[in-house]
Amino acid sequence: MKILEFEKLESTQKKAKEIAKEAEPWTVIVAKEQTGGYGRKGNFWYSPKGGLYFSVILPKTKIEDLQILTILAAFCVAKILKEDFKLEPFIKLPNDVYVNGKKICGILTENIIFGREVKNSIIGIGLNTNIEKFPKDLENIATSIKIELKKEVDNKKLLKKILEELKEKLEIIG
Amino acid sequence: MKFKIKIGEKEYPIEILEGEEEVKIKVGEKEFSFKKEEKVFLAKTKFEKREFKEKKILAPIAGTISEIFVKEGDFVKEGQKLFLLSAMKMENEILSDFEGRVKKIFVKKGENVKKDQILLIGE
């Protein structure tokens, strides 16, 4: 697994799509901040410094299995939030994780399909870890681990843990 | 000498101009010249069989067409983005696997499609 770290990107998902053709499977793009982070239907994802934003270039997988993977990724994150951080996560299907009724994590899987063949698949995860405060329009609908627990999270360690879980899950379904 | 040949649904105007030393064959806008006595291998001309074959783009999965990036009559390159298909859990960028003209688009933005439904025919 190769992790490419960036200080700032427009979007890790966008970067991953750019390099997907040449990159090895399980190449991970991680950015400390995103200027144009997005979720499903192009919805904006608030991505200031402090949060954990990454995209994983997945190995070739059947499109049907990728649908399950998105949900499994939400389970992975929820499981870690519960077991390691003692939070009470709630998965809002298909791909968001909530804590105390507020969104803490969003997951987006994007596939590039050439004719009938899945060329590349990228799963992107935005997890609000060390975000201290959200702007007014988001403060009632978004939260972070830091807001919930009043303590800092080690983003690097957390990233590794999520990746390991994800890989294990994909091996099971793959 | 002018005539037309029809391949599939499409007609191609052909013009043959004979000069002193060479023969010119015009196919639409394209021109091929051959020296007299030269052997002509038709298979080597620009028109490969696959160019005339219809190309279908199907929905790889059930979902909603959230974007259409091309319109009928457009010329598309291989790898060009045609549709964005949003499924419950994924966004799928559907790229063209052919180079040619978009003959017909069968779906509208916002339309729900089934797996394997024809989205577009190219030629």
HADDOCK unambig.tbl for C-alpha pairs under 7 A between the chains (distance, minus, plus):
assign (segid A and resid 67 and name CA) (segid B and resid 89 and name CA) 5.82 0.50 0.50
assign (segid A and resid 67 and name CA) (segid B and resid 90 and name CA) 6.84 0.50 0.50
assign (segid A and resid 70 and name CA) (segid B and resid 89 and name CA) 6.45 0.50 0.50
assign (segid A and resid 94 and name CA) (segid B and resid 88 and name CA) 6.71 0.50 0.50
assign (segid A and resid 94 and name CA) (segid B and resid 89 and name CA) 5.67 0.50 0.50
assign (segid A and resid 95 and name CA) (segid B and resid 89 and name CA) 6.75 0.50 0.50
assign (segid A and resid 108 and name CA) (segid B and resid 90 and name CA) 6.47 0.50 0.50
assign (segid A and resid 109 and name CA) (segid B and resid 89 and name CA) 6.91 0.50 0.50
assign (segid A and resid 109 and name CA) (segid B and resid 90 and name CA) 4.87 0.50 0.50
assign (segid A and resid 109 and name CA) (segid B and resid 91 and name CA) 6.31 0.50 0.50
assign (segid A and resid 110 and name CA) (segid B and resid 90 and name CA) 5.58 0.50 0.50
assign (segid A and resid 110 and name CA) (segid B and resid 91 and name CA) 4.71 0.50 0.50
assign (segid A and resid 110 and name CA) (segid B and resid 92 and name CA) 5.56 0.50 0.50
assign (segid A and resid 111 and name CA) (segid B and resid 91 and name CA) 6.34 0.50 0.50
assign (segid A and resid 111 and name CA) (segid B and resid 92 and name CA) 4.65 0.50 0.50
assign (segid A and resid 111 and name CA) (segid B and resid 93 and name CA) 6.07 0.50 0.50
assign (segid A and resid 112 and name CA) (segid B and resid 92 and name CA) 5.92 0.50 0.50
assign (segid A and resid 112 and name CA) (segid B and resid 93 and name CA) 4.87 0.50 0.50
assign (segid A and resid 112 and name CA) (segid B and resid 94 and name CA) 6.17 0.50 0.50
assign (segid A and resid 113 and name CA) (segid B and resid 92 and name CA) 6.82 0.50 0.50
assign (segid A and resid 113 and name CA) (segid B and resid 93 and name CA) 5.93 0.50 0.50
assign (segid A and resid 113 and name CA) (segid B and resid 94 and name CA) 4.77 0.50 0.50
assign (segid A and resid 113 and name CA) (segid B and resid 95 and name CA) 5.79 0.50 0.50
assign (segid A and resid 114 and name CA) (segid B and resid 79 and name CA) 6.82 0.50 0.50
assign (segid A and resid 114 and name CA) (segid B and resid 94 and name CA) 6.14 0.50 0.50
assign (segid A and resid 114 and name CA) (segid B and resid 95 and name CA) 4.81 0.50 0.50
assign (segid A and resid 114 and name CA) (segid B and resid 96 and name CA) 6.04 0.50 0.50
assign (segid A and resid 114 and name CA) (segid B and resid 97 and name CA) 5.56 0.50 0.50
assign (segid A and resid 115 and name CA) (segid B and resid 57 and name CA) 6.00 0.50 0.50
assign (segid A and resid 115 and name CA) (segid B and resid 94 and name CA) 6.84 0.50 0.50
assign (segid A and resid 115 and name CA) (segid B and resid 95 and name CA) 6.13 0.50 0.50
assign (segid A and resid 115 and name CA) (segid B and resid 96 and name CA) 5.64 0.50 0.50
assign (segid A and resid 115 and name CA) (segid B and resid 97 and name CA) 4.76 0.50 0.50
assign (segid A and resid 116 and name CA) (segid B and resid 58 and name CA) 6.99 0.50 0.50
assign (segid A and resid 116 and name CA) (segid B and resid 60 and name CA) 6.19 0.50 0.50
